[in-house]
Amino acid sequence: MRNILIGVCTAVSCCPALAQSNVSLYGSQDVGIGYFNDVGGSSKWTTVNTMSPDRFGLVGQEDLGGGLKTVFRLENGFYTTTGAMALPGTIFNRQAYVGLTKDRLGTITLGRQTPFNFDWLGPLSTAYNAADWYMFHPGNIDELAATSNVQYSNSLKFTTSNYGGLSAGAMLGLGNTANFGFGRNLSVGINFERGPLRASAVYSDEHNRSVLVSTTGLSTFQGQPASSYMADRIENMGAGATYNVVDTLTLHALYTRTKLTSGQRSDVYQTIDGGATYRVTPAYSIAAGAFTTTLSGMRWTEYTVGSVYALSKATQLYADALLEKASGGAKAAIFTVGPSSNGTQLGVIAGLHHSF
């Protein structure tokens, strides 16, 4: 009985500490139907996931006092259409980190995390502002989307607090090998948000990274099979901004430049991206945008017009139309759809998104 009483008292004494902690479950599910006029020479009807990636996660913090807090996040990407994980065998494939945050100083975290290309440049793209996954640039080589191969594993990340709208960050991913340079990744950036303006600039230096070159329609690249291409070094940089002209109209523009090096070969991949979003009513918005991407003399240019109707804060209906034109020997290949048999590819999609 004495031991039971001690156990109960110990549990009760822990309650005040637990009351200072909070943990939230969150997630997103998105399913639609899409039609693409030419995928490998044939038209294709398919299920799509376009407005927001399917995911669920746990995020939380514990107040340690004096403005210091412990923070953590565990986030898994999956597919509602099949239930499969986005990266087989890795449950928390999107993010898995723990760290400390201090008022007026910043946040330091360790684990598997997204680079600043995703954190700060991605929200300035047409794909993000038009809520259309298929508007990410060919191969996602500039790493604006979290495709489970852009994250830095074994990483250390520091982001400053917001000072008058300005914040900065640095991130180091370790290869965890005896050769410090192999698999080492570095990302730095600055972000400014004040009033109607948001602007960011990012630079990343990455080593021994796989790239989704095959989704551009190429079979080989720099002497390697496109399906298993790995760059010895990737220098990834970009800058962009969004601006709310009025409460109902937002303009966005973005430029990215990526240098891919493998052995003695190097190529530059660069994109200019821009568009506008107009909120017709608080519940209904329309968006239009375009990008043009070049790589080794090839060019892909893609346009979109879409709309989103909010049934509630958590549930939206969406519809989009996309057209991609390719030249310079390239095949049209809307991101992750599959290459066309020629230089043109058209898609029409509609679906339902719910977040919790």
FENSULDA-V210844 format. One record per residue. N is the residue number from 1. RES is the residue in one small letter. PHI is phi in radians with two decimals (999 if undefined). Layout:
N/RES/PHI  N/RES/PHI
This chain:
1/m/999  2/r/-1.03  3/n/-1.12  4/i/-1.10  5/l/-1.09  6/i/-1.09  7/g/-1.10  8/v/-1.12  9/c/-1.10  10/t/-1.11  11/a/-1.09  12/v/-1.13  13/s/-1.14  14/c/-1.39  15/c/-1.02  16/p/-1.02  17/a/-1.16  18/l/-1.12  19/a/-1.13  20/q/-1.49  21/s/-1.86  22/n/-2.57  23/v/-2.31  24/s/-2.14  25/l/-1.68  26/y/-2.44  27/g/-3.11  28/s/-2.62  29/q/-2.30  30/d/-2.57  31/v/-2.44  32/g/-2.60  33/i/-2.09  34/g/-2.27  35/y/-2.13  36/f/-2.20  37/n/-1.26  38/d/-2.63  39/v/-2.20  40/g/1.19  41/g/1.73  42/s/-2.28  43/s/-1.28  44/k/-2.51  45/w/-1.76  46/t/-2.70  47/t/-1.31  48/v/-2.31  49/n/-2.41  50/t/-2.20  51/m/-1.35  52/s/-2.73  53/p/-1.15  54/d/-1.15  55/r/-2.92  56/f/-2.48  57/g/-2.80  58/l/-2.11  59/v/-2.35  60/g/-2.85  61/q/-2.71  62/e/-2.26  63/d/-1.39  64/l/-1.65  65/g/1.64  66/g/1.14  67/g/1.44  68/l/-1.76  69/k/-2.39  70/t/-1.57  71/v/-2.25  72/f/-2.67  73/r/-2.62  74/l/-2.25  75/e/-2.36  76/n/-1.97  77/g/-1.74  78/f/-2.63  79/y/-2.10  80/t/-1.07  81/t/-1.12  82/t/-2.18  83/g/1.44  84/a/-1.34  85/m/-1.30  86/a/-1.11  87/l/-2.20  88/p/-0.93  89/g/1.51  90/t/-2.19  91/i/-1.20  92/f/-1.73  93/n/-1.40  94/r/-1.47  95/q/-2.70  96/a/-2.74  97/y/-2.60  98/v/-2.46  99/g/-2.99  100/l/-2.24  101/t/-2.28  102/k/-2.26  103/d/-0.94  104/r/1.11  105/l/-2.13  106/g/2.67  107/t/-2.27  108/i/-2.11  109/t/-2.36  110/l/-2.34  111/g/2.49  112/r/-1.72  113/q/-2.50  114/t/-1.51  115/p/-1.34  116/f/-1.25  117/n/-1.00  118/f/-1.29  119/d/-1.13  120/w/-2.00  121/l/-1.47  122/g/-0.89  123/p/-1.15  124/l/-1.71  125/s/-1.54  126/t/-1.12  127/a/-0.95  128/y/-1.33  129/n/-1.30  130/a/-1.69  131/a/0.93  132/d/-2.44  133/w/-0.92  134/y/-1.31  135/m/-1.72  136/f/-1.18  137/h/-1.27  138/p/-0.87  139/g/1.33  140/n/0.88  141/i/-1.18  142/d/-1.51  143/e/1.07  144/l/-1.48  145/a/-1.90  146/a/-1.53  147/t/-1.62  148/s/1.25  149/n/-2.08  150/v/-1.66  151/q/-1.18  152/y/-1.67  153/s/-1.43  154/n/0.91  155/s/-1.99  156/l/-2.09  157/k/-2.33  158/f/-2.25  159/t/-2.22  160/t/-1.26  161/s/-1.18  162/n/-1.46  163/y/-2.01  164/g/1.06  165/g/1.72  166/l/-1.83  167/s/-2.42  168/a/-2.44  169/g/-2.69  170/a/-2.49  171/m/-2.54  172/l/-2.21  173/g/-1.88  174/l/-1.68  175/g/-1.36  176/n/1.00  177/t/-2.19  178/a/-1.13  179/n/-1.56  180/f/-1.02  181/g/-1.35  182/f/-1.28  183/g/1.31  184/r/-1.40  185/n/-2.29  186/l/-2.26  187/s/-2.39  188/v/-2.35  189/g/-2.95  190/i/-2.28  191/n/-2.43  192/f/-2.24  193/e/-2.41  194/r/-2.72  195/g/1.01  196/p/-1.43  197/l/-1.85  198/r/-2.29  199/a/-2.48  200/s/-2.53  201/a/-2.46  202/v/-2.44  203/y/-2.37  204/s/-2.29  205/d/-2.22  206/e/-2.19  207/h/-2.24  208/n/0.95  209/r/-2.04  210/s/-1.38  211/v/-2.32  212/l/-1.44  213/v/-1.11  214/s/-1.10  215/t/-1.27  216/t/-1.44  217/g/1.72  218/l/-1.37  219/s/-1.69  220/t/-2.39  221/f/-2.70  222/q/0.88  223/g/1.39  224/q/-2.02  225/p/-1.06  226/a/-1.06  227/s/-1.19  228/s/-2.25  229/y/-1.10  230/m/-2.28  231/a/-1.48  232/d/-1.18  233/r/-2.61  234/i/-2.25  235/e/-1.88  236/n/-2.08  237/m/-2.45  238/g/-3.05  239/a/-2.70  240/g/-3.00  241/a/-2.78  242/t/-2.15  243/y/-2.51  244/n/-1.48  245/v/-1.11  246/v/-2.42  247/d/-1.02  248/t/-1.78  249/l/-2.28  250/t/-2.14  251/l/-1.84  252/h/-2.49  253/a/-2.61  254/l/-2.66  255/y/-2.26  256/t/-2.26  257/r/-2.44  258/t/-2.25  259/k/-1.81  260/l/-1.85  261/t/-2.19  262/s/-2.46  263/g/1.09  264/q/-1.61  265/r/-1.80  266/s/-2.54  267/d/-2.45  268/v/-1.92  269/y/-1.98  270/q/-2.47  271/t/-2.42  272/i/-1.97  273/d/-2.39  274/g/-2.90  275/g/3.02  276/a/-2.59  277/t/-2.19  278/y/-2.10  279/r/-1.60  280/v/-1.14  281/t/-2.42  282/p/-1.00  283/a/-1.76  284/y/-2.25  285/s/-2.37  286/i/-2.19  287/a/-2.49  288/a/-2.48  289/g/-2.92  290/a/-2.76  291/f/-2.51  292/t/-2.33  293/t/-2.15  294/t/-2.14  295/l/-2.77  296/s/0.92  297/g/1.49  298/m/-1.62  299/r/-2.46  300/w/-2.17  301/t/-2.18  302/e/-2.30  303/y/-2.18  304/t/-2.54  305/v/-2.36  306/g/-2.61  307/s/-2.55  308/v/-2.32  309/y/-2.11  310/a/-1.54  311/l/-1.35  312/s/-2.80  313/k/-1.14  314/a/-1.82  315/t/-2.23  316/q/-2.36  317/l/-1.81  318/y/-2.46  319/a/-2.62  320/d/-2.52  321/a/-2.18  322/l/-2.31  323/l/-2.42  324/e/-2.08  325/k/-2.11  326/a/-2.12  327/s/-2.59  328/g/1.26  329/g/1.59  330/a/-1.49  331/k/-1.75  332/a/-1.10  333/a/-2.70  334/i/-0.99  335/f/-0.86  336/t/1.22  337/v/-1.38  338/g/2.01  339/p/-1.23  340/s/-1.33  341/s/-1.47  342/n/-2.56  343/g/-1.62  344/t/-2.34  345/q/-2.53  346/l/-2.12  347/g/-2.40  348/v/-2.34  349/i/-2.38  350/a/-2.68  351/g/-2.98  352/l/-2.25  353/h/-2.17  354/h/-2.39  355/s/-2.10  356/f/-2.51
